[in-house]
């Protein structure tokens, strides 16, 4: 993504969304999904 060799311009255009997707997948998996699961289970136990 930070290279400047032959074909780097094309590869960096592909690499930027790929890195963003990998980071957002980790955040979603480690932070958002456990919170949603906790809230869902808490709601089903109270109701």
C-alpha positions in Angstrom: 0.0 0.0 0.0 2.9 2.4 0.6 5.2 1.0 -2.2 6.4 3.0 -5.2 7.6 0.3 -7.5 6.2 -0.9 -10.8 2.4 -1.3 -10.6 2.2 0.2 -7.2 -0.5 2.7 -8.2 -2.9 0.0 -9.3 -2.1 -2.2 -6.3 -2.5 0.6 -3.8 -6.0 1.3 -5.1 -6.9 -2.3 -4.4 -5.1 -2.5 -1.0 -6.7 0.5 0.6 -10.2 -0.9 0.6 -8.9 -4.3 1.6 -7.1 -3.0 4.6 -10.2 -1.0 5.6 -12.4 -4.0 5.3 -10.0 -6.1 7.4 -9.9 -3.5 10.1 -13.7 -3.0 10.2 -14.2 -6.8 10.3 -12.0 -7.1 13.4 -13.8 -4.2 15.1 -17.2 -5.7 14.2 -16.2 -9.1 15.5 -14.5 -8.1 18.7 -16.6 -5.1 19.8 -20.0 -4.8 18.2 -21.2 -8.4 18.0 -20.5 -9.2 21.7 -22.3 -6.1 22.8 -25.3 -6.9 20.5 -25.3 -10.5 21.8 -25.2 -9.3 25.5 -28.1 -6.9 25.0 -30.1 -9.5 23.1 -29.6 -12.1 25.9 -30.3 -9.6 28.6 -33.5 -8.6 26.9 -34.7 -12.2 26.5 -34.0 -13.1 30.1 -35.8 -10.1 31.5 -38.9 -10.5 29.2 
